[in-house]
Amino acid sequence: MGKKPSGSKQAFFILGALALGWLAIEMAFKPFLDKARSAMDNSDPTRDPDDRLDKQSDHLQSDDDRSTTA
């Protein structure tokens, strides 16, 4: 029967496996991740697309409103 590995050896092994898994995912999805990261870099964090849609809908009049005001 072998000796049971110590806690530090187990922790080192788990951290190594996690690092290897992370690198594998990064390499497998590199084109997609690069595209997503560049899109996030080019985005404007101060602009909210939902706000723009709400403001446009407030300014639009329905056909009923136009017929009563004209």
mmCIF file as gemmi writes it, N, C-alpha and C atoms, coordinates in Angstrom:
data_model
loop_
_atom_site.group_PDB
_atom_site.id
_atom_site.type_symbol
_atom_site.label_atom_id
_atom_site.label_alt_id
_atom_site.label_comp_id
_atom_site.label_asym_id
_atom_site.label_entity_id
_atom_site.label_seq_id
_atom_site.pdbx_PDB_ins_code
_atom_site.Cartn_x
_atom_site.Cartn_y
_atom_site.Cartn_z
_atom_site.occupancy
_atom_site.B_iso_or_equiv
_atom_site.pdbx_formal_charge
_atom_site.auth_seq_id
_atom_site.auth_asym_id
_atom_site.pdbx_PDB_model_num
ATOM 1 N N . MET Axp A 1 ? 0.83 -1.171 0 1 0 ? 1 A 1
ATOM 2 C CA . MET Axp A 1 ? 0 0 0 1 0 ? 1 A 1
ATOM 3 C C . MET Axp A 1 ? 0.883 1.245 0 1 0 ? 1 A 1
ATOM 4 N N . GLY Axp A 2 ? 0.5 2.224 -0.821 1 0 ? 2 A 1
ATOM 5 C CA . GLY Axp A 2 ? 1.289 3.448 -0.919 1 0 ? 2 A 1
ATOM 6 C C . GLY Axp A 2 ? 0.889 4.466 0.121 1 0 ? 2 A 1
ATOM 7 N N . LYS Axp A 3 ? 1.741 5.466 0.23 1 0 ? 3 A 1
ATOM 8 C CA . LYS Axp A 3 ? 1.446 6.534 1.176 1 0 ? 3 A 1
ATOM 9 C C . LYS Axp A 3 ? 0.401 7.469 0.584 1 0 ? 3 A 1
ATOM 10 N N . LYS Axp A 4 ? -0.39 8.048 1.44 1 0 ? 4 A 1
ATOM 11 C CA . LYS Axp A 4 ? -1.404 9.009 1.012 1 0 ? 4 A 1
ATOM 12 C C . LYS Axp A 4 ? -0.702 10.349 0.741 1 0 ? 4 A 1
ATOM 13 N N . PRO Axp A 5 ? -1.01 11.002 -0.422 1 0 ? 5 A 1
ATOM 14 C CA . PRO Axp A 5 ? -0.336 12.273 -0.714 1 0 ? 5 A 1
ATOM 15 C C . PRO Axp A 5 ? -0.736 13.361 0.281 1 0 ? 5 A 1
ATOM 16 N N . SER Axp A 6 ? 0.202 14.257 0.538 1 0 ? 6 A 1
ATOM 17 C CA . SER Axp A 6 ? -0.07 15.335 1.489 1 0 ? 6 A 1
ATOM 18 C C . SER Axp A 6 ? -0.993 16.369 0.859 1 0 ? 6 A 1
ATOM 19 N N . GLY Axp A 7 ? -1.541 17.249 1.695 1 0 ? 7 A 1
ATOM 20 C CA . GLY Axp A 7 ? -2.479 18.269 1.235 1 0 ? 7 A 1
ATOM 21 C C . GLY Axp A 7 ? -1.844 19.241 0.25 1 0 ? 7 A 1
ATOM 22 N N . SER Axp A 8 ? -0.594 19.572 0.466 1 0 ? 8 A 1
ATOM 23 C CA . SER Axp A 8 ? 0.059 20.523 -0.435 1 0 ? 8 A 1
ATOM 24 C C . SER Axp A 8 ? 0.276 19.905 -1.821 1 0 ? 8 A 1
ATOM 25 N N . LYS Axp A 9 ? 0.572 18.621 -1.877 1 0 ? 9 A 1
ATOM 26 C CA . LYS Axp A 9 ? 0.732 17.961 -3.172 1 0 ? 9 A 1
ATOM 27 C C . LYS Axp A 9 ? -0.595 17.895 -3.913 1 0 ? 9 A 1
ATOM 28 N N . GLN Axp A 10 ? -1.666 17.619 -3.185 1 0 ? 10 A 1
ATOM 29 C CA . GLN Axp A 10 ? -2.992 17.572 -3.807 1 0 ? 10 A 1
ATOM 30 C C . GLN Axp A 10 ? -3.389 18.954 -4.328 1 0 ? 10 A 1
ATOM 31 N N . ALA Axp A 11 ? -3.128 19.993 -3.544 1 0 ? 11 A 1
ATOM 32 C CA . ALA Axp A 11 ? -3.462 21.351 -3.958 1 0 ? 11 A 1
ATOM 33 C C . ALA Axp A 11 ? -2.663 21.746 -5.192 1 0 ? 11 A 1
ATOM 34 N N . PHE Axp A 12 ? -1.387 21.4 -5.224 1 0 ? 12 A 1
ATOM 35 C CA . PHE Axp A 12 ? -0.552 21.702 -6.382 1 0 ? 12 A 1
ATOM 36 C C . PHE Axp A 12 ? -1.058 20.978 -7.619 1 0 ? 12 A 1
ATOM 37 N N . PHE Axp A 13 ? -1.448 19.727 -7.461 1 0 ? 13 A 1
ATOM 38 C CA . PHE Axp A 13 ? -1.965 18.947 -8.585 1 0 ? 13 A 1
ATOM 39 C C . PHE Axp A 13 ? -3.27 19.553 -9.112 1 0 ? 13 A 1
ATOM 40 N N . ILE Axp A 14 ? -4.155 19.961 -8.212 1 0 ? 14 A 1
ATOM 41 C CA . ILE Axp A 14 ? -5.44 20.548 -8.629 1 0 ? 14 A 1
ATOM 42 C C . ILE Axp A 14 ? -5.216 21.879 -9.325 1 0 ? 14 A 1
ATOM 43 N N . LEU Axp A 15 ? -4.347 22.716 -8.789 1 0 ? 15 A 1
ATOM 44 C CA . LEU Axp A 15 ? -4.055 24.001 -9.43 1 0 ? 15 A 1
ATOM 45 C C . LEU Axp A 15 ? -3.423 23.803 -10.814 1 0 ? 15 A 1
ATOM 46 N N . GLY Axp A 16 ? -2.559 22.834 -10.942 1 0 ? 16 A 1
ATOM 47 C CA . GLY Axp A 16 ? -1.956 22.533 -12.243 1 0 ? 16 A 1
ATOM 48 C C . GLY Axp A 16 ? -2.996 22.053 -13.242 1 0 ? 16 A 1
ATOM 49 N N . ALA Axp A 17 ? -3.914 21.215 -12.785 1 0 ? 17 A 1
ATOM 50 C CA . ALA Axp A 17 ? -4.974 20.725 -13.674 1 0 ? 17 A 1
ATOM 51 C C . ALA Axp A 17 ? -5.898 21.859 -14.098 1 0 ? 17 A 1
ATOM 52 N N . LEU Axp A 18 ? -6.225 22.762 -13.18 1 0 ? 18 A 1
ATOM 53 C CA . LEU Axp A 18 ? -7.065 23.914 -13.523 1 0 ? 18 A 1
ATOM 54 C C . LEU Axp A 18 ? -6.371 24.835 -14.522 1 0 ? 18 A 1
ATOM 55 N N . ALA Axp A 19 ? -5.082 25.073 -14.322 1 0 ? 19 A 1
ATOM 56 C CA . ALA Axp A 19 ? -4.327 25.916 -15.244 1 0 ? 19 A 1
ATOM 57 C C . ALA Axp A 19 ? -4.259 25.279 -16.627 1 0 ? 19 A 1
ATOM 58 N N . LEU Axp A 20 ? -4.041 23.991 -16.681 1 0 ? 20 A 1
ATOM 59 C CA . LEU Axp A 20 ? -3.988 23.294 -17.958 1 0 ? 20 A 1
ATOM 60 C C . LEU Axp A 20 ? -5.349 23.328 -18.655 1 0 ? 20 A 1
ATOM 61 N N . GLY Axp A 21 ? -6.411 23.155 -17.899 1 0 ? 21 A 1
ATOM 62 C CA . GLY Axp A 21 ? -7.755 23.232 -18.47 1 0 ? 21 A 1
ATOM 63 C C . GLY Axp A 21 ? -8.066 24.62 -19 1 0 ? 21 A 1
ATOM 64 N N . TRP Axp A 22 ? -7.678 25.651 -18.249 1 0 ? 22 A 1
ATOM 65 C CA . TRP Axp A 22 ? -7.896 27.031 -18.692 1 0 ? 22 A 1
ATOM 66 C C . TRP Axp A 22 ? -7.151 27.303 -19.996 1 0 ? 22 A 1
ATOM 67 N N . LEU Axp A 23 ? -5.906 26.869 -20.081 1 0 ? 23 A 1
ATOM 68 C CA . LEU Axp A 23 ? -5.133 27.07 -21.308 1 0 ? 23 A 1
ATOM 69 C C . LEU Axp A 23 ? -5.754 26.323 -22.485 1 0 ? 23 A 1
ATOM 70 N N . ALA Axp A 24 ? -6.264 25.138 -22.253 1 0 ? 24 A 1
ATOM 71 C CA . ALA Axp A 24 ? -6.899 24.368 -23.324 1 0 ? 24 A 1
ATOM 72 C C . ALA Axp A 24 ? -8.141 25.088 -23.842 1 0 ? 24 A 1
ATOM 73 N N . ILE Axp A 25 ? -8.94 25.642 -22.923 1 0 ? 25 A 1
ATOM 74 C CA . ILE Axp A 25 ? -10.141 26.381 -23.338 1 0 ? 25 A 1
ATOM 75 C C . ILE Axp A 25 ? -9.751 27.646 -24.103 1 0 ? 25 A 1
ATOM 76 N N . GLU Axp A 26 ? -8.747 28.365 -23.602 1 0 ? 26 A 1
ATOM 77 C CA . GLU Axp A 26 ? -8.291 29.579 -24.286 1 0 ? 26 A 1
ATOM 78 C C . GLU Axp A 26 ? -7.811 29.269 -25.703 1 0 ? 26 A 1
ATOM 79 N N . MET Axp A 27 ? -7.084 28.185 -25.877 1 0 ? 27 A 1
ATOM 80 C CA . MET Axp A 27 ? -6.57 27.837 -27.201 1 0 ? 27 A 1
ATOM 81 C C . MET Axp A 27 ? -7.691 27.35 -28.117 1 0 ? 27 A 1
ATOM 82 N N . ALA Axp A 28 ? -8.646 26.625 -27.575 1 0 ? 28 A 1
ATOM 83 C CA . ALA Axp A 28 ? -9.731 26.074 -28.392 1 0 ? 28 A 1
ATOM 84 C C . ALA Axp A 28 ? -10.664 27.18 -28.889 1 0 ? 28 A 1
ATOM 85 N N . PHE Axp A 29 ? -10.938 28.163 -28.05 1 0 ? 29 A 1
ATOM 86 C CA . PHE Axp A 29 ? -11.885 29.223 -28.402 1 0 ? 29 A 1
ATOM 87 C C . PHE Axp A 29 ? -11.201 30.549 -28.707 1 0 ? 29 A 1
ATOM 88 N N . LYS Axp A 30 ? -9.927 30.526 -29.054 1 0 ? 30 A 1
ATOM 89 C CA . LYS Axp A 30 ? -9.162 31.754 -29.279 1 0 ? 30 A 1
ATOM 90 C C . LYS Axp A 30 ? -9.786 32.683 -30.315 1 0 ? 30 A 1
ATOM 91 N N . PRO Axp A 31 ? -10.209 32.217 -31.486 1 0 ? 31 A 1
ATOM 92 C CA . PRO Axp A 31 ? -10.796 33.159 -32.451 1 0 ? 31 A 1
ATOM 93 C C . PRO Axp A 31 ? -12.06 33.833 -31.915 1 0 ? 31 A 1
ATOM 94 N N . PHE Axp A 32 ? -12.916 33.064 -31.272 1 0 ? 32 A 1
ATOM 95 C CA . PHE Axp A 32 ? -14.142 33.623 -30.726 1 0 ? 32 A 1
ATOM 96 C C . PHE Axp A 32 ? -13.843 34.611 -29.595 1 0 ? 32 A 1
ATOM 97 N N . LEU Axp A 33 ? -12.914 34.25 -28.706 1 0 ? 33 A 1
ATOM 98 C CA . LEU Axp A 33 ? -12.578 35.118 -27.582 1 0 ? 33 A 1
ATOM 99 C C . LEU Axp A 33 ? -11.914 36.406 -28.053 1 0 ? 33 A 1
ATOM 100 N N . ASP Axp A 34 ? -11.062 36.327 -29.069 1 0 ? 34 A 1
ATOM 101 C CA . ASP Axp A 34 ? -10.429 37.537 -29.603 1 0 ? 34 A 1
ATOM 102 C C . ASP Axp A 34 ? -11.466 38.477 -30.193 1 0 ? 34 A 1
ATOM 103 N N . LYS Axp A 35 ? -12.428 37.927 -30.924 1 0 ? 35 A 1
ATOM 104 C CA . LYS Axp A 35 ? -13.48 38.752 -31.506 1 0 ? 35 A 1
ATOM 105 C C . LYS Axp A 35 ? -14.339 39.403 -30.427 1 0 ? 35 A 1
ATOM 106 N N . ALA Axp A 36 ? -14.678 38.648 -29.397 1 0 ? 36 A 1
ATOM 107 C CA . ALA Axp A 36 ? -15.496 39.176 -28.312 1 0 ? 36 A 1
ATOM 108 C C . ALA Axp A 36 ? -14.745 40.246 -27.526 1 0 ? 36 A 1
ATOM 109 N N . ARG Axp A 37 ? -13.465 40.019 -27.288 1 0 ? 37 A 1
ATOM 110 C CA . ARG Axp A 37 ? -12.68 41.011 -26.536 1 0 ? 37 A 1
ATOM 111 C C . ARG Axp A 37 ? -12.503 42.298 -27.331 1 0 ? 37 A 1
ATOM 112 N N . SER Axp A 38 ? -12.304 42.196 -28.642 1 0 ? 38 A 1
ATOM 113 C CA . SER Axp A 38 ? -12.159 43.412 -29.44 1 0 ? 38 A 1
ATOM 114 C C . SER Axp A 38 ? -13.481 44.164 -29.522 1 0 ? 38 A 1
ATOM 115 N N . ALA Axp A 39 ? -14.592 43.453 -29.566 1 0 ? 39 A 1
ATOM 116 C CA . ALA Axp A 39 ? -15.897 44.123 -29.573 1 0 ? 39 A 1
ATOM 117 C C . ALA Axp A 39 ? -16.132 44.836 -28.25 1 0 ? 39 A 1
ATOM 118 N N . MET Axp A 40 ? -15.72 44.236 -27.148 1 0 ? 40 A 1
ATOM 119 C CA . MET Axp A 40 ? -15.883 44.89 -25.847 1 0 ? 40 A 1
ATOM 120 C C . MET Axp A 40 ? -14.971 46.109 -25.744 1 0 ? 40 A 1
ATOM 121 N N . ASP Axp A 41 ? -13.771 46.043 -26.323 1 0 ? 41 A 1
ATOM 122 C CA . ASP Axp A 41 ? -12.868 47.185 -26.294 1 0 ? 41 A 1
ATOM 123 C C . ASP Axp A 41 ? -13.41 48.347 -27.116 1 0 ? 41 A 1
ATOM 124 N N . ASN Axp A 42 ? -14.103 48.048 -28.211 1 0 ? 42 A 1
ATOM 125 C CA . ASN Axp A 42 ? -14.634 49.086 -29.084 1 0 ? 42 A 1
ATOM 126 C C . ASN Axp A 42 ? -15.969 49.645 -28.621 1 0 ? 42 A 1
ATOM 127 N N . SER Axp A 43 ? -16.593 49.011 -27.654 1 0 ? 43 A 1
ATOM 128 C CA . SER Axp A 43 ? -17.906 49.458 -27.213 1 0 ? 43 A 1
ATOM 129 C C . SER Axp A 43 ? -17.781 50.708 -26.345 1 0 ? 43 A 1
ATOM 130 N N . ASP Axp A 44 ? -18.867 51.462 -26.28 1 0 ? 44 A 1
ATOM 131 C CA . ASP Axp A 44 ? -18.923 52.678 -25.479 1 0 ? 44 A 1
ATOM 132 C C . ASP Axp A 44 ? -19.67 52.359 -24.192 1 0 ? 44 A 1
ATOM 133 N N . PRO Axp A 45 ? -18.973 52.34 -23.05 1 0 ? 45 A 1
ATOM 134 C CA . PRO Axp A 45 ? -19.644 51.955 -21.803 1 0 ? 45 A 1
ATOM 135 C C . PRO Axp A 45 ? -20.664 52.984 -21.32 1 0 ? 45 A 1
ATOM 136 N N . THR Axp A 46 ? -20.614 54.21 -21.831 1 0 ? 46 A 1
ATOM 137 C CA . THR Axp A 46 ? -21.558 55.233 -21.373 1 0 ? 46 A 1
ATOM 138 C C . THR Axp A 46 ? -22.869 55.182 -22.141 1 0 ? 46 A 1
ATOM 139 N N . ARG Axp A 47 ? -22.911 54.465 -23.276 1 0 ? 47 A 1
ATOM 140 C CA . ARG Axp A 47 ? -24.124 54.399 -24.09 1 0 ? 47 A 1
ATOM 141 C C . ARG Axp A 47 ? -24.904 53.141 -23.742 1 0 ? 47 A 1
ATOM 142 N N . ASP Axp A 48 ? -26.171 53.308 -23.478 1 0 ? 48 A 1
ATOM 143 C CA . ASP Axp A 48 ? -27.047 52.182 -23.183 1 0 ? 48 A 1
ATOM 144 C C . ASP Axp A 48 ? -28.055 52.051 -24.322 1 0 ? 48 A 1
ATOM 145 N N . PRO Axp A 49 ? -28.008 50.97 -25.089 1 0 ? 49 A 1
ATOM 146 C CA . PRO Axp A 49 ? -28.922 50.844 -26.226 1 0 ? 49 A 1
ATOM 147 C C . PRO Axp A 49 ? -30.383 50.811 -25.808 1 0 ? 49 A 1
ATOM 148 N N . ASP Axp A 50 ? -30.674 50.376 -24.606 1 0 ? 50 A 1
ATOM 149 C CA . ASP Axp A 50 ? -32.066 50.359 -24.151 1 0 ? 50 A 1
ATOM 150 C C . ASP Axp A 50 ? -32.609 51.772 -23.965 1 0 ? 50 A 1
ATOM 151 N N . ASP Axp A 51 ? -31.763 52.685 -23.492 1 0 ? 51 A 1
ATOM 152 C CA . ASP Axp A 51 ? -32.202 54.067 -23.33 1 0 ? 51 A 1
ATOM 153 C C . ASP Axp A 51 ? -32.572 54.677 -24.671 1 0 ? 51 A 1
ATOM 154 N N . ARG Axp A 52 ? -31.816 54.389 -25.689 1 0 ? 52 A 1
ATOM 155 C CA . ARG Axp A 52 ? -32.083 54.954 -27.01 1 0 ? 52 A 1
ATOM 156 C C . ARG Axp A 52 ? -33.423 54.454 -27.546 1 0 ? 52 A 1
ATOM 157 N N . LEU Axp A 53 ? -33.728 53.194 -27.346 1 0 ? 53 A 1
ATOM 158 C CA . LEU Axp A 53 ? -34.992 52.651 -27.817 1 0 ? 53 A 1
ATOM 159 C C . LEU Axp A 53 ? -36.168 53.267 -27.068 1 0 ? 53 A 1
ATOM 160 N N . ASP Axp A 54 ? -36.003 53.486 -25.76 1 0 ? 54 A 1
ATOM 161 C CA . ASP Axp A 54 ? -37.083 54.085 -24.977 1 0 ? 54 A 1
ATOM 162 C C . ASP Axp A 54 ? -37.353 55.512 -25.425 1 0 ? 54 A 1
ATOM 163 N N . LYS Axp A 55 ? -36.309 56.285 -25.712 1 0 ? 55 A 1
ATOM 164 C CA . LYS Axp A 55 ? -36.484 57.672 -26.13 1 0 ? 55 A 1
ATOM 165 C C . LYS Axp A 55 ? -37.142 57.745 -27.503 1 0 ? 55 A 1
ATOM 166 N N . GLN Axp A 56 ? -36.793 56.822 -28.397 1 0 ? 56 A 1
ATOM 167 C CA . GLN Axp A 56 ? -37.403 56.815 -29.723 1 0 ? 56 A 1
ATOM 168 C C . GLN Axp A 56 ? -38.881 56.465 -29.638 1 0 ? 56 A 1
ATOM 169 N N . SER Axp A 57 ? -39.234 55.544 -28.788 1 0 ? 57 A 1
ATOM 170 C CA . SER Axp A 57 ? -40.637 55.146 -28.692 1 0 ? 57 A 1
ATOM 171 C C . SER Axp A 57 ? -41.469 56.257 -28.064 1 0 ? 57 A 1
ATOM 172 N N . ASP Axp A 58 ? -40.864 57.086 -27.205 1 0 ? 58 A 1
ATOM 173 C CA . ASP Axp A 58 ? -41.596 58.203 -26.622 1 0 ? 58 A 1
ATOM 174 C C . ASP Axp A 58 ? -41.906 59.268 -27.664 1 0 ? 58 A 1
ATOM 175 N N . HIS Axp A 59 ? -41.025 59.435 -28.65 1 0 ? 59 A 1
ATOM 176 C CA . HIS Axp A 59 ? -41.196 60.493 -29.648 1 0 ? 59 A 1
ATOM 177 C C . HIS Axp A 59 ? -42.064 60.062 -30.822 1 0 ? 59 A 1
ATOM 178 N N . LEU Axp A 60 ? -42.274 58.778 -30.971 1 0 ? 60 A 1
ATOM 179 C CA . LEU Axp A 60 ? -43.089 58.307 -32.081 1 0 ? 60 A 1
ATOM 180 C C . LEU Axp A 60 ? -44.571 58.476 -31.747 1 0 ? 60 A 1
ATOM 181 N N . GLN Axp A 61 ? -45.32 58.942 -32.715 1 0 ? 61 A 1
ATOM 182 C CA . GLN Axp A 61 ? -46.759 59.085 -32.509 1 0 ? 61 A 1
ATOM 183 C C . GLN Axp A 61 ? -47.471 57.982 -33.267 1 0 ? 61 A 1
ATOM 184 N N . SER Axp A 62 ? -48.559 57.532 -32.746 1 0 ? 62 A 1
ATOM 185 C CA . SER Axp A 62 ? -49.333 56.516 -33.448 1 0 ? 62 A 1
ATOM 186 C C . SER Axp A 62 ? -50.183 57.203 -34.509 1 0 ? 62 A 1
ATOM 187 N N . ASP Axp A 63 ? -50.777 56.424 -35.384 1 0 ? 63 A 1
ATOM 188 C CA . ASP Axp A 63 ? -51.63 56.972 -36.44 1 0 ? 63 A 1
ATOM 189 C C . ASP Axp A 63 ? -52.85 57.663 -35.851 1 0 ? 63 A 1
ATOM 190 N N . ASP Axp A 64 ? -53.369 57.163 -34.744 1 0 ? 64 A 1
ATOM 191 C CA . ASP Axp A 64 ? -54.534 57.78 -34.11 1 0 ? 64 A 1
ATOM 192 C C . ASP Axp A 64 ? -54.201 59.176 -33.595 1 0 ? 64 A 1
ATOM 193 N N . ASP Axp A 65 ? -52.994 59.333 -33.015 1 0 ? 65 A 1
ATOM 194 C CA . ASP Axp A 65 ? -52.601 60.641 -32.499 1 0 ? 65 A 1
ATOM 195 C C . ASP Axp A 65 ? -52.445 61.653 -33.622 1 0 ? 65 A 1
ATOM 196 N N . ARG Axp A 66 ? -51.917 61.215 -34.757 1 0 ? 66 A 1
ATOM 197 C CA . ARG Axp A 66 ? -51.709 62.131 -35.879 1 0 ? 66 A 1
ATOM 198 C C . ARG Axp A 66 ? -53.031 62.586 -36.484 1 0 ? 66 A 1
ATOM 199 N N . SER Axp A 67 ? -54.006 61.703 -36.541 1 0 ? 67 A 1
ATOM 200 C CA . SER Axp A 67 ? -55.277 62.054 -37.165 1 0 ? 67 A 1
ATOM 201 C C . SER Axp A 67 ? -56.051 63.047 -36.291 1 0 ? 67 A 1
ATOM 202 N N . THR Axp A 68 ? -55.897 62.981 -34.99 1 0 ? 68 A 1
ATOM 203 C CA . THR Axp A 68 ? -56.64 63.893 -34.115 1 0 ? 68 A 1
ATOM 204 C C . THR Axp A 68 ? -55.985 65.258 -34.037 1 0 ? 68 A 1
ATOM 205 N N . THR Axp A 69 ? -54.635 65.334 -34.233 1 0 ? 69 A 1
ATOM 206 C CA . THR Axp A 69 ? -53.967 66.621 -34.129 1 0 ? 69 A 1
ATOM 207 C C . THR Axp A 69 ? -53.94 67.348 -35.462 1 0 ? 69 A 1
ATOM 208 N N . ALA Axp A 70 ? -54.133 66.681 -36.566 1 0 ? 70 A 1
ATOM 209 C CA . ALA Axp A 70 ? -54.039 67.326 -37.879 1 0 ? 70 A 1
ATOM 210 C C . ALA Axp A 70 ? -55.36 67.853 -38.351 1 0 ? 70 A 1
